[in-house]
């Protein structure tokens, strides 16, 4: 009873608040790694050194920058998606998403949340207010926008949902089941994926972004599931089934390949490097000119990367 009284007295005098994470200075560039097995986020400098680490209190499986100083966290089993102000480490808002969140995509300060239990995509403002919602196919996951439409991959389905920016249903395109990974290149939508059963996917599908017509494929075995543009304009994809990084031209020609990481899921551009997350070996790989220039040990299970490069 005495301990409880002292705790209440401290709260009354000094104020009680939610646990804050270590602050990340406003003008600091970083690549952040969400480590889903270890329940942490590591913030890494352009010198490939860890700036800060956050120990997460919930089973978050993904994150996204809402603005340069705001970071959204979400998890499949977590009902709330908090928005953290990086410069203070404090929560400034929370989105009531319910269980089932698989992906978050931010476009012009609007947050699009995919929910695989409800088979919906919902849009929220940065204060957490729900604006619109739409039904999708089975298990919506990866999303991307060209500014006119939101393209939603339904992982356990054979359709890609095409929605307006206000989440009105526009079209559905036939795609392979277990597709995942989206990239926009000129008037094309590039689509990766795992493949199904005993037939793993070995290529990136090139789709006409206006009609949904398949116009070609890029061989990138096995299981190309994530793509990012480098500082030189080339596109990199990670094939996690073969632990291989492919460098592609803007026309889809394979220029280089490199074995890297153990079961990698994500690749991002950061400065002059491409950064690869090795899920099974808990390392980030910094790649330049088709060579690994540095490896960095991070928390267990680096699954997703987020990059902030502040304009100066």
Secondary structure in CASP SS format (residue, H / E / C, confidence):
PFRMAT SS
TARGET T0000
AUTHOR 0000-0000-0000
METHOD secondary structure of the structure
MODEL  1
X C 1.00
X H 1.00
X H 1.00
X H 1.00
X H 1.00
X H 1.00
X H 1.00
X H 1.00
X H 1.00
X H 1.00
X H 1.00
X H 1.00
X H 1.00
X H 1.00
X C 1.00
X C 1.00
X C 1.00
X C 1.00
X C 1.00
X C 1.00
X C 1.00
X C 1.00
X C 1.00
X C 1.00
X C 1.00
X C 1.00
X C 1.00
X C 1.00
X C 1.00
X E 1.00
X E 1.00
X E 1.00
X E 1.00
X E 1.00
X E 1.00
X C 1.00
X C 1.00
X C 1.00
X C 1.00
X E 1.00
X E 1.00
X E 1.00
X E 1.00
X E 1.00
X C 1.00
X C 1.00
X C 1.00
X C 1.00
X C 1.00
X E 1.00
X E 1.00
X E 1.00
X E 1.00
X E 1.00
X E 1.00
X C 1.00
X C 1.00
X C 1.00
X C 1.00
X C 1.00
X C 1.00
X E 1.00
X E 1.00
X E 1.00
X E 1.00
X E 1.00
X E 1.00
X C 1.00
X C 1.00
X E 1.00
X E 1.00
X E 1.00
X E 1.00
X E 1.00
X C 1.00
X C 1.00
X C 1.00
X C 1.00
X C 1.00
X E 1.00
X E 1.00
X E 1.00
X E 1.00
X E 1.00
X E 1.00
X C 1.00
X C 1.00
X C 1.00
X C 1.00
X E 1.00
X E 1.00
X E 1.00
X E 1.00
X E 1.00
X E 1.00
X E 1.00
X C 1.00
X C 1.00
X C 1.00
X C 1.00
X E 1.00
X E 1.00
X E 1.00
X E 1.00
X E 1.00
X E 1.00
X E 1.00
X C 1.00
X C 1.00
X E 1.00
X E 1.00
X E 1.00
X E 1.00
X E 1.00
X E 1.00
X C 1.00
X C 1.00
X C 1.00
X C 1.00
X E 1.00
X E 1.00
X E 1.00
X E 1.00
X E 1.00
X E 1.00
X C 1.00
X C 1.00
X C 1.00
X C 1.00
X E 1.00
X E 1.00
X E 1.00
X E 1.00
X E 1.00
X E 1.00
X C 1.00
X C 1.00
X C 1.00
X C 1.00
X E 1.00
X E 1.00
X E 1.00
X E 1.00
X E 1.00
X E 1.00
X C 1.00
X C 1.00
X C 1.00
X E 1.00
X E 1.00
X E 1.00
X E 1.00
X E 1.00
X E 1.00
X C 1.00
X C 1.00
X C 1.00
X C 1.00
X E 1.00
X E 1.00
X E 1.00
X E 1.00
X E 1.00
X E 1.00
X C 1.00
X C 1.00
X C 1.00
X C 1.00
X E 1.00
X E 1.00
X E 1.00
X E 1.00
X E 1.00
X E 1.00
X C 1.00
X C 1.00
X C 1.00
X C 1.00
X E 1.00
X E 1.00
X E 1.00
X E 1.00
X E 1.00
X E 1.00
X E 1.00
X C 1.00
X C 1.00
X E 1.00
X E 1.00
X E 1.00
X E 1.00
X E 1.00
X E 1.00
X C 1.00
X E 1.00
X E 1.00
X C 1.00
X C 1.00
X E 1.00
X E 1.00
X C 1.00
X C 1.00
X E 1.00
X E 1.00
X E 1.00
X E 1.00
X E 1.00
X E 1.00
X C 1.00
X C 1.00
X C 1.00
X C 1.00
X C 1.00
X E 1.00
X E 1.00
X E 1.00
X E 1.00
X E 1.00
X E 1.00
X C 1.00
X C 1.00
X C 1.00
X C 1.00
X E 1.00
X E 1.00
X E 1.00
X E 1.00
X E 1.00
X E 1.00
X C 1.00
X C 1.00
X C 1.00
X C 1.00
X C 1.00
X E 1.00
X E 1.00
X E 1.00
X E 1.00
X E 1.00
X C 1.00
X C 1.00
X C 1.00
X C 1.00
X E 1.00
X E 1.00
X E 1.00
X E 1.00
X E 1.00
X C 1.00
X C 1.00
X C 1.00
X C 1.00
X C 1.00
X E 1.00
X E 1.00
X E 1.00
X E 1.00
X E 1.00
X E 1.00
X C 1.00
X C 1.00
X C 1.00
X C 1.00
X E 1.00
X E 1.00
X E 1.00
X E 1.00
X E 1.00
X E 1.00
X E 1.00
X C 1.00
X C 1.00
X E 1.00
X E 1.00
X E 1.00
X E 1.00
X E 1.00
X E 1.00
X C 1.00
X C 1.00
X C 1.00
X C 1.00
X E 1.00
X E 1.00
X E 1.00
X E 1.00
X E 1.00
X E 1.00
X C 1.00
X C 1.00
X E 1.00
X E 1.00
X E 1.00
X E 1.00
X E 1.00
X E 1.00
X E 1.00
X C 1.00
X C 1.00
X C 1.00
X C 1.00
X E 1.00
X E 1.00
X E 1.00
X E 1.00
X E 1.00
X E 1.00
X E 1.00
X C 1.00
X C 1.00
X C 1.00
X C 1.00
END
